[in-house]
Amino acid sequence: MKKVVLLVIVFCLAGPALHAEQAPEVLLRYSRHDSNIRLVLESGADMIEKAGIVTSLSGIRIDFPSAFEIRRPADFIFDMTKKERYLTISLKDVSEIKTSRLSSPSRLVFDLRTAASTQRGFLQQIEKKLQGGQQPGQQNQMRTEIPPRRVKTVVIDPGHGGYDYGIISGEAKEKDIDLVLARELSAALTKKGRTVFLTRKSDQSGSLSERIDFALRKNADLFISLHASSTENFAVYTAAVGIPDVDATVKPYDVYATQTKFLQNSRDMADAVGMALKSEFGTAVVLRELPIPVLYAMDAPAVLIEYPLAKSFSGEGSTRARIIAALLNGITYYEK
């Protein structure tokens, strides 16, 4: 009898402990409209608020504060890997990601736009121009001449903004670092007599089309988009130009053809910046061509520069100063 009572007591004491150690659950949902996809991860406030997030066009990695259980739909469209506190979602054919952290209930939201939807959006714009009788070369008052290698006017595009946080690491958000770097680069270029415009000057969101339209109106000699990298390496991207399945009748209106005129200058700029960053930091720099909409719509040499996440989120002003110095040297190399 005493043994039975003892077992009951042990069970009663162990029950709450076992329950307390049960891993929290993360609920994953998704919705799809045409080629736009929304991913939602919902859990307790502590799990969501303290989660670290790293995003790229090829994947999403989330570092939760503790081990967890995941519940997802059986028809989830992306490959997913879970290991202890980490969740990795592999993406395919994604051209844009917007990240937001919401409350009531606590959740992480990822709005994805696929390359197919981006291409379709541009083709719809082209079709409207055709219906309106617009002649080739008139869209957005784009220039037909290639500007000289002298960089007098620069448009800087700080990535993300507003509800779109970009990469999240603890309390640090990519959108804030992008803006700080853009402001510091703008100040340095202005001191050298260049005219500089920022696609956003504060923590505000803007659509892809708004950023592109703003940049096109400035008739810049150079377009630079700034983003954080999910790796420890610098990377410089140029546009991968062309839509193979565009009908021949709309080819003259193809906005992709705009960047085609400047692609060699864009590649030269990427090489120059890569050389300057490698010289300053003594590290390899990734040079790559990708179908990035904000680049292939530009009527000027255009590059997207990714800086290492850890170095720039550390709060070291000296690291940012070295990045700015390297970018200035890159522009000088490009002009020569």
C-alpha positions in Angstrom: 0.0 0.0 0.0 2.8 2.3 0.9 4.5 1.6 -2.5 1.3 2.5 -4.3 0.9 5.8 -2.4 4.6 6.6 -3.1 4.1 6.0 -6.8 1.1 8.2 -6.9 3.0 11.0 -5.2 5.9 10.7 -7.6 3.6 10.7 -10.6 1.7 13.8 -9.3 5.0 15.6 -8.8 6.5 14.6 -12.1 3.4 15.4 -14.1 3.6 19.2 -13.8 7.4 19.1 -14.5 6.9 17.0 -17.6 4.2 19.4 -18.7 6.4 22.4 -18.0 9.2 21.0 -20.2 6.9 20.4 -23.2 8.3 22.4 -26.1 6.1 25.3 -27.4 4.3 24.8 -30.6 4.8 27.0 -33.7 1.9 27.0 -36.2 2.8 27.5 -39.8 0.1 28.6 -42.3 0.4 29.8 -45.9 -1.9 31.3 -48.5 -1.3 31.9 -52.2 -2.9 34.3 -54.6 -1.7 34.0 -58.2 2.1 34.2 -57.7 2.1 36.0 -54.4 2.6 33.9 -51.3 2.2 34.7 -47.6 3.8 32.6 -44.9 2.6 33.0 -41.3 4.3 31.5 -38.2 2.3 31.9 -35.0 3.4 31.1 -31.5 3.7 32.6 -28.0 4.8 36.2 -27.6 8.2 35.2 -26.2 8.9 32.9 -29.1 8.0 35.4 -31.7 9.6 38.6 -30.1 12.9 36.9 -29.5 13.2 35.0 -32.8 16.2 35.9 -35.0 15.4 36.0 -38.7 17.7 35.8 -41.7 16.2 36.0 -45.2 17.5 35.7 -48.7 15.9 35.0 -52.1 16.8 31.3 -51.6 15.6 30.7 -48.1 14.4 31.9 -44.6 16.2 30.9 -41.4 14.5 31.5 -38.0 16.4 31.1 -34.7 13.8 30.7 -31.9 14.7 31.2 -28.3 14.0 27.6 -27.4 13.3 24.2 -28.9 9.9 23.9 -30.4 7.4 21.7 -32.2 6.2 22.7 -35.7 2.7 22.2 -37.1 2.3 22.8 -40.8 -0.1 22.0 -43.6 0.4 18.7 -45.3 0.5 20.5 -48.7 3.1 23.0 -47.7 4.8 24.1 -51.0 8.4 24.6 -49.7 11.0 22.2 -48.3 11.6 22.8 -44.6 14.3 21.7 -42.2 13.9 21.8 -38.4 16.8 21.3 -36.0 16.6 22.1 -32.3 15.9 25.8 -32.1 16.3 26.4 -35.9 13.8 26.4 -38.7 15.0 26.7 -42.3 12.5 27.1 -45.2 14.0 26.7 -48.7 12.5 29.1 -51.3 12.3 28.8 -55.1 11.8 31.4 -57.8 11.3 34.2 -55.3 12.3 37.8 -56.4 11.2 39.8 -53.3 10.6 39.1 -49.6 9.0 41.4 -47.0 9.2 40.5 -43.3 7.0 41.7 -40.5 6.6 40.9 -36.8 3.0 41.3 -35.5 1.2 40.9 -32.2 -2.3 39.9 -31.0 -1.7 37.1 -31.9 2.1 37.0 -32.0 3.3 36.0 -35.4 6.0 36.3 -38.1 4.7 37.2 -41.6 6.7 36.7 -44.8 5.2 38.1 -48.0 6.9 36.5 -51.0 6.7 37.7 -54.6 7.8 35.2 -57.2 9.8 36.0 -60.3 6.9 35.0 -62.5 4.6 37.6 -60.9 7.2 40.3 -61.2 7.7 39.5 -64.9 3.9 39.5 -65.4 3.6 42.9 -63.7 6.1 44.5 -66.1 4.4 42.9 -69.1 1.1 44.3 -68.0 2.7 47.8 -67.9 4.0 47.2 -71.4 0.6 46.1 -72.7 -1.0 49.3 -71.3 1.6 51.4 -73.2 0.8 49.5 -76.4 -2.9 50.1 -75.9 -2.3 53.8 -75.4 -0.3 54.1 -78.5 3.0 55.0 -76.8 6.0 54.8 -79.0 9.2 52.8 -78.1 11.6 54.7 -75.9 8.9 56.9 -74.4 8.2 54.9 -71.3 9.2 56.7 -68.0 11.1 59.2 -70.3 14.0 56.8 -70.3 17.2 57.9 -71.8 18.5 56.4 -75.0 22.1 57.5 -74.5 24.5 55.8 -72.1 25.9 58.4 -69.6 29.6 58.9 -69.4 31.7 57.0 -66.8 31.8 60.3 -64.8 29.5 59.8 -61.8 27.8 63.1 -60.9 24.4 61.9 -59.8 23.8 58.8 -57.6 20.6 57.2 -56.4 21.0 55.1 -53.2 18.3 52.6 -52.4 18.3 51.6 -48.7 16.7 48.2 -48.6 13.4 47.4 -46.8 11.8 50.0 -44.5 8.6 50.4 -42.5 6.8 47.2 -41.8 9.4 45.3 -44.0 12.2 44.6 -41.5 14.6 42.6 -43.7 17.0 40.4 -41.7 16.3 40.5 -37.9 18.9 39.7 -35.3 17.8 40.2 -31.8 16.9 43.9 -31.4 18.7 44.9 -34.7 16.8 45.2 -37.9 18.4 45.2 -41.4 16.2 48.1 -42.5 17.8 50.4 -39.9 21.4 49.4 -40.8 20.6 49.9 -44.6 19.4 53.4 -43.9 22.4 54.3 -41.7 24.8 53.1 -44.4 22.8 55.0 -47.1 22.9 58.2 -45.1 26.7 57.9 -44.4 27.4 57.0 -48.1 25.3 60.0 -49.2 27.1 62.4 -46.9 30.5 61.1 -48.1 29.5 61.4 -51.8 28.1 64.9 -51.2 31.4 66.1 -49.7 33.0 65.0 -52.9 30.6 67.2 -55.0 28.2 64.5 -56.1 24.4 64.9 -56.2 22.8 62.1 -54.2 19.1 61.0 -53.8 17.8 58.4 -51.4 14.7 56.3 -52.3 13.8 56.6 -48.6 15.1 59.0 -46.0 13.4 57.6 -43.0 11.9 54.3 -41.7 9.1 54.1 -44.3 7.9 51.4 -46.6 7.7 51.9 -50.4 6.6 49.5 -53.1 9.0 48.2 -55.7 7.3 50.3 -58.4 7.6 53.5 -56.3 11.3 53.0 -55.7 11.9 52.3 -59.4 9.8 55.3 -60.6 11.7 57.6 -58.1 15.1 56.4 -59.4 14.1 56.8 -63.0 13.1 60.4 -62.6 16.5 61.4 -61.3 18.5 60.6 -64.4 21.3 59.1 -62.3 24.7 58.1 -63.5 24.7 55.3 -60.9 22.2 53.3 -58.9 23.2 51.5 -55.7 20.9 49.3 -53.6 22.1 48.4 -50.1 21.2 45.2 -48.2 22.6 43.0 -45.5 23.9 39.5 -46.3 22.9 36.4 -44.5 26.6 35.2 -44.8 29.9 36.5 -43.7 30.8 37.6 -47.2 30.3 40.8 -49.2 28.4 40.3 -52.5 27.8 42.6 -55.4 24.9 41.8 -57.8 24.1 43.0 -61.3 20.9 42.3 -63.3 20.4 39.1 -65.3 18.7 40.6 -68.2 16.0 39.4 -70.6 12.7 37.5 -70.6 12.9 34.6 -73.1 9.2 34.3 -73.7 8.4 37.9 -74.4 6.5 38.2 -77.7 8.5 39.9 -80.5 5.8 42.6 -80.9 6.4 44.0 -77.4 10.2 43.6 -77.4 10.8 47.3 -78.3 8.9 48.2 -75.1 10.6 45.7 -72.9 11.8 47.5 -69.8 14.4 44.8 -69.4 16.1 46.2 -72.5 16.7 49.4 -70.6 19.3 47.8 -68.3 20.7 45.8 -71.3 22.2 49.1 -72.6 24.0 49.7 -69.3 24.8 46.1 -68.4 28.5 46.3 -69.2 28.9 49.4 -67.2 27.0 47.7 -64.4 29.4 44.8 -64.5 32.4 47.1 -64.6 31.0 48.9 -61.5 30.5 45.5 -59.7 34.1 44.6 -60.5 35.4 47.9 -59.2 33.4 47.7 -56.0 34.4 44.1 -55.5 38.1 45.0 -55.9 37.8 47.8 -53.4 36.0 45.7 -50.8 38.5 42.9 -51.2 41.4 45.3 -50.8 39.9 46.9 -47.7 38.7 43.8 -45.9 41.0 41.1 -47.3 38.1 38.8 -48.0 36.5 37.2 -51.0 33.6 39.1 -52.7 30.9 37.3 -54.5 30.0 38.7 -57.9 26.7 37.4 -59.3 24.0 38.2 -61.8 20.4 37.7 -60.6 16.9 38.7 -61.9 16.5 41.4 -59.4 13.6 43.8 -60.5 15.0 47.0 -59.0 18.2 46.5 -61.0 16.9 45.4 -64.4 14.4 48.3 -64.5 17.2 50.9 -64.1 18.2 53.2 -67.0 21.7 53.6 -65.5 24.5 51.4 -64.3 23.0 49.6 -61.3 24.4 47.3 -58.6 23.0 45.8 -55.4 25.6 45.5 -52.6 25.2 43.1 -49.7 27.4 43.7 -46.6 28.0 41.0 -43.9 25.3 40.7 -41.3 27.4 40.2 -38.2 30.0 42.9 -38.9 27.4 45.7 -39.5 25.0 44.7 -36.7 27.8 44.8 -34.2 27.4 48.6 -33.9 31.0 49.3 -34.7 31.1 52.6 -36.5 34.7 51.8 -37.7 33.4 48.9 -39.8 30.8 51.1 -41.4 33.4 53.7 -42.1 35.5 51.1 -43.9 32.6 50.0 -46.0 31.9 53.6 -47.0 35.6 54.2 -47.9 35.6 51.0 -50.0 32.5 52.0 -51.9 34.0 55.5 -52.6 37.2 53.8 -53.9 35.0 51.5 -56.0 33.3 54.4 -57.7 36.8 56.0 -58.3 38.0 52.8 -59.9 34.9 52.6 -62.0 35.4 56.1 -63.4 38.9 55.3 -64.4 
